[in-house]
Amino acid sequence: MGNEEAVFFSRVLTELTLSFHIIYATIGVGIPLMIMIAQWVGIKKNDEHYILLARRWARGFVITVAVGVVTGTAIGLQLSLLWPNFMELVGHIIALPLFMEVFAFFFEAIFLGIYLYTWDRFEDQRKHLLLLIPVALGASFSAVFITIVNSFMNTPQGFDIVDGQIVNISPVLAMFNPAMPTKVAHVLVTAYMASAFVLAAIGAFRLLKGSNHIYHKKAVFLTMKLGLIFAISTALIGDFAGKFLAEYQPEKLAAAEWHFETEEGAPLVLYGVLDEEEVKHAIRIPYALSILAYSNPFAEVTGLDQFADEDIPPLYIHYLFDAMVTIGMAMIGLSFIYLIGIWRKWTFIETNWFRWLIVLGGPISLIGIEVGWWFTEVGRQPWILRGIMRTHDAATTSGQVDKMLILFACLYLVLGVGSAVVLSRMFKKNTVEQELADRKIEKAGDSFDT
């Protein structure tokens, strides 16, 4: 296998691993907050249904955490095996956030175990709720630290290069790089948003399958409300992300918007197709790109004409950007219509076709997460460490990467199918109605003993 093939298969394997891992990572970051909110609402309203929501979500969450650990370990392994030159150059700089990510995970896992084990050992549910705080914090900070590594790759700092050697290293300064605030905020709120819509999809699916229990209606209402809050937050942070790109990665913004020539009052290009450098069938919003980049409709936006061809990202990232934005806007619209419908008592939100839209919102939200990460990673190309090391210079020269790709693809297939089967059987054998009945019997027994 030649060097170019090794680079190609390394990129494919890394993309496959990240694409598979991001599903479980997103759920792993977002679900703990959903569990905590559901249990808090249940305590506040003295409502057994919300308490049971937290309990059942927590059981399913354990399965996704287990798979996330495996795929997260695979990413760490592949960093060293597939990108040894990158790790040799800056591995000691990014070691700190990678170590802190592991610490955050163990912090989360310890308290999650205690939380699950002590469900029926607290007479006061408020004390039990306190155990969820470190679980939610640990999950979120795992995302924070791993996103810091990605941020560093986009805006590297915290060191100097003298005669090809890294000197004057400051890992803390490297962590707090310019990309960190917007990237961390965006990753967190999108994880919360997608998790909320996935849980809403599950509740709506159970309603479609004939379980017209109020439990599922409460689950859909709570998660759609949370989904709307985090979807709007995502849009607001996306505006800050656009301004970040204009200042620090103008070539990425220009490629995403097919903005070929530097100009003032630049329009925002949505959709369309590219024929060489001619954009056809696109929607152009006048001045919108200048507003996105600089909050000024007449500001000058740097075009691709200012960059060498070898430094321009692949232009298909425009489609990824469009897909990400479209999905975000669609989920805002769907959740907003649902909540207005609840308030105004519109009957169509109880119909099967609208519930199917909510069901579709779950996987569509995860697709939005996927294309968002593809946009982030592909948009940094041709750099693995922007401005310092190109991707083809960082990759291994091993001739075994294609075999690794096949082995890891089989592993991910087994993990994906296995986790889906386990989760399905877990909840089919223990229905909401059965569990609520069991808890009533349990409470009756407690009252009798008393």
N, C-alpha and C positions, 0 to 999 in steps of 0.2 A: 504494500500500500504506500503510495506517495504521500508527500507532506500535505498537498492540497486535499487529498481524500481524508487524511487524518483530521484536518481542520473541519472539513464538511461533516464527518460523522461525529466529531466532538460537539459541534454546534447542534446537530440534530438530537443527540442524546441529552445534552443539557436542556434544550428546549422541551423535549419530551418529559424529562424529570420535573422541570419547573411547572409545566402545564398540568401534570398530574398532581404534584404536590400542592399547587396553589388552591385547588378545590378543598382539600382537607385543611390546609393552613387557614384559609378564609373562614371556614366553619369553626376551626379551633380557636380563632381570635374572637369571632362574633357571638357564638352560642353562649359562652359563659355570662356575658352581659345580659343576653335575653333571659337566661335562667334566673339571674339575680333580680331583674326587673319583674319577672312573673311572680317570683316568690314574695317580693316586696309588695306588689299589688294585692296578692292573696292575703297577706298579713294585714295590710291597710284596710281592705274591704271585708276581711274575715270571710273570704270566699275559698272554699275547698277546691274549686275547679282550677284556679290559678296556682294553688299550691301543687296540685297534681300535674299541671303543665310543667312546672319546674322539675318535678321528680322524674317525669317521663323523658323530658328533654335531656336531663343529666345522664340518664342511662344510655341513651343513644350517643351522646357526646363522647362517652368513654371509648366507643368503637372507633370513631373518627380520630380521636387522639392517638390511639394505638397505631393506626395506619399512617398518620402524620409523622410519628416518630420514625418509622421505617423510611419514609420518603425524605424526611429531613436529614437523616443519617446518610442517605444516598447522595444528597446534594453536597454534603461536606466531603464525602469520599471522592466524588467526581471533581470537586475543585482541585484536589491534589493530583488526581490521576490524569485528568483531561487538560488542565491548565497549569502545568507545573512552572512555567516561566513567570506567569502572573503571580503565583503564590511565592516563588523565590524572590520576586521583586518587592512585593508589598504584604506578604503573608503575615509578617511580624507587626505590621501596622494595623491590619484588620483583625488581629487575634483577639484584641480586647472586646469589641462588640460581639464577636462569635462566642467567646467565653461567657459573656454576660447573658447572651441568649440562652445558653445551656442552663445557666443558673436560674433564669426566669422560668424556664420550663419546669425544672425540678421544684421550684417554689410553687408553681401552679399545681403540679401533679401531687405533691404531698398534701396540700389542702383540699384538693379534689377528692382524694382517697378518704380523708377524714370526713368531708362533707357527705359522701355517699354512705359511709359506714355508720354515721350517727343520725340518719334520718329520723328514727323513732326514739332517739335517746334524749331529745330536748322537749321538755314540756312547753317552753317558750320558744316559738318559731323565730322570734327576732334574734335570739342568740345563735340559732342555727344559720340564719341569714348572714351573720358576720363572717362565717367561713367562706362565703362566696366572694367576699371582697378581695382576698389575696388570689383566689382562682382567676377572677376577671382581670386583676392587675397583672398577674403573671402571664396570662395569655396575651394581653395587649402589649406588654413590654417585650415579649418574645418577638412580636411583629416589629416593634420599634427598633430593636437592636439589629435584626436581620435586614431591615430596610435601610438602616444607617450604612451597612456595607454596600448596598446598591447605590445609595446616595454618594458615597465616597467614590465609586467607580464613575459616576457622572461628573462630579466636581471634586477631584482629588486635591487635598491640601494636607498640611501637617508634616511636611518633610521638604527637603531640598535635594536636588540632584547635582552632584559635583563629580565630574569625570566619569559619568555613568553609574555612580554609586549613590544610594539613598543615605542621606545624612540629616542631622538635626531633626530627628523623628519626634513627633508629639502625637501619640495616639488619641488623646482627648481632643486636640485641635482637629485631627482627621475626622473624628466622629461628628463634630459640630461644623460640618461643611455647609456651604450655601444651599445645597439641594435638600438637606435633611428636614427642615421644617415643613415644606410643602409635601414632600414625598411621604413622610411619616404620617402627617395628618390625613393625606389622601388614602393611604393604605388602611388606616384604622377605620375611617368612616365608611369606606366602601365595603370592608369586611362586615361591619355592623349592618349596613344596608342589605347586602346580599344574604346574610344569615337570617335577617328578619323576613325577607321575601321567600326564602326557602322554607321556613317554618310556616309561613302563611300558605304556601302552596300545598304543604302536607295537610294542613287543616281543611283547606278547600277541597282537596282530593277525597278526604274522608267524608265530607258532606255530599260530594257527588256520588260516592259509593253507597249512600243510603243511611249512613250513621248521622242522623239529624240531631245529634246531641248538642245541647247548649255549650258544652265544653269546647267543641270544635269551633262554634261561632265566636266564642270569647277568644279562642286562640287566634283566629283570623283577624278579628278586630284589633287585638293588642299588637300583633306583628305588622299589620298593614299601617297602623298609626306610627309605629317605630320606624318602619320602612320609609314612610314619607319624610319623617324628620331627618333621617340620615341621607336620603336621596337628595333633599334640598341642600343639606350640608355639603354633600359631594359636589354639587354644582357650584356652590360658592367657593370651595377650595380649588375647584378646577379653574376658576378665574385667576386665582393667585398663581396656580401652576403655569398658566399661559404667560403671565408676566415674568415668572422665573425663567421660562424658556427663552423669552425675548432677550433677556439680559445675559444668560449664561450658556444657552444652547440655541442660538438663533438659527443655525443650520437645520436643527431638528424641527423647529416651528415652521420654517419655510418649506421643508419637505412635506410636513404633515398637511400644510395648506396649499401645496402646489403654487407657492408664491415665488415665481421665477425671477422677477425683476424688482429691485429695490424701488420703493415708491412711497409717497405720502398718501394718507387717506386710503389705506389698503383695504380691499374687500375681503370678507370671509368666504371661502369657497367650500360649499357642502356638496357631497356626492359627486356625480359626474364620472367621466372616463378620460384617460389620458392617451392622446395620440401624439407620440413624440413629446414636444413641449406645448402642445395645444390641448387645452381643457375643453371637453365637450359635454353638453347636457348637464352642466352643474348649476346649482343655485348659488347666486352671488349676493351676499348681504353687504351693501355699500358701507364702507368705513368700519365695519365690525372687527376686522383683524387689527386695525390700529387701536381700537378701543380695548380689545382683548389684551394686546401686548403692552399698551402704555396708558390706558384710560383716557386717551386723547384721540378723537376721530380724525385729526389731521396729522398725527405723528407719522414719522417715516419708519417703515418696517423693512429690515434687511432681507433681501431676496437671495435666492440660490446663486445669482450671478456674482456674488461676493466670495464664493468658496470654490476651491479646487474640486474637480470632479471626484477625485479619490477620497475627499473628505465629506461627501454628501451621502446621507443615509438613503437606503432604498426608498423609492418614491411610493411604493405600495403601502407605506405606513399611513397614507392619507385615508385609505379604506378602513384601517384599524381605528384611526381617530374618529372617523364618522360613525363607525359601529358603536364605539364606546359612548359617544355623546348621544346617539339616537336611543340606545338602550336606557341610559340614565334618564332622558327626558320622558321616554315611554313609561318607565316605572313611577316617575313623579306623577304623570297624568293618571295612570291606573289607580294608584293609591289615593290620590286626591279625589277622583270620581267616587271611589268606594266610600270614603269617609263622608263626603258630602251626601252621598246616597243614604248612608246610615242616619245622618242628621235630619235629612229631609224626608226620610222614610220612602225612598224610591224603591219600587218593587223589583225592578230589573236586576238589582245587585244580588237578589236571591235566586236568580235564574241560573240554569246550568251553563249557558254560554258565557255568562260573566264569571262564574266560578272557574270555568276552564281557562279564562284569561289569567286569573290569579294563579292557577296551577302552572301555567306556562311561564309566569313571572319568576318562578324559582329558578329553573334552568337557564332562562334568559339572563337573569342577574349574574349567574355564574359565568355565562358566556361573556358578559360585560367585563367581569374581572379578568378573564383570560385575555381578551383582546387588549385590555388596558395594559397588562404586563407585557404582551407581545409588542405593543407600541413603545413601551418604555425601553425594552431590551433592544429591539431592532432599530429604534430611533437613535440609539447611541452608536451604532455601527458607523464606520469600520473600527471603532475603538472598543477595547475591553476596559481600558483605563483612559478616559477621554484626554486627548492631547499628549499622552505619554507612551502608551503601549497599544499597538493595534492587535486585533483579535487573532490574526494569522500568526503573529509573533509570539503569542502567549500559549498556543496549543501544543499538545504533545505530538511527537513524531512516531508514536507507536503504531504498529500495523494491526493491532488487535481491537481497535475501537469499534469496528463494525460488529464483531462478535459480542462485545459488551452491550451494544445497542440492542441486539436480539435478546440477550439474557435479561436486561433490565425491562424491556418491553413485556416479556413474559411475566416478570415479577409484578409489574404494575397491573397487568390484566388479571392475575390471580387476586391481588389485593383489592382491586376495584370490584370485581364480581363477588368476591368473598364478603367484603364489607356490606355490599348491597343485600346479599342473601341473609346475612346475620341480622342486620337491622330489620329487614322485612319480617323474618320469623320471630324476632324478639317482640314486636308489637302486635303481630297477628295472634300470637298465643296468649297475649295479655291485653285484652281490649280495655278501652276506657270504661265502658259500662261495667265490666267484670271487676276492674280495680276499684271503682267507686263503691260498688256493692260490698266488696271485701273490706274496704275501709269503714263503711257503716257498721258492718258486723263487728269489726275490731273495736270501734268506738263504743258500741253497745256493750261489748264484753268488758271494756274498761269501766263503764258506768256501773255495770252490775257488780264488778269487783269492789268499786268504791262504796 
